[in-house]
């Protein structure tokens, strides 16, 4: 798109990121979902709840815990810190807050985190078929 002179909007990025994160037919789609999320931040666009959670879910499902930590560090370095109030939930969210998840990533053992992500990914990310 960019090579042909078309500047993607936040909505365009959201469609691309969510589509790649939900498609389990190619393992490279995880890498592309992360790449486009980071590119979205580099362009000064603020992601909504959906693309962020899709990327976190697919990382949890398909990659080691260290990759989730690395991704969180990258998005924080770019100035993106997800705030639960910006998300779609008006009442108490059905899951832990983003800050709780980040604290667990920092302070927990790899075994504990792997179990957490496997449980989380089983309830959120499922292959399309």
Helices and strands as residue ranges (DSSP letters): G 2-4, H 10-22, H 28-42, H 49-62, H 65-77, G 84-86, H 98-107, H 110-124
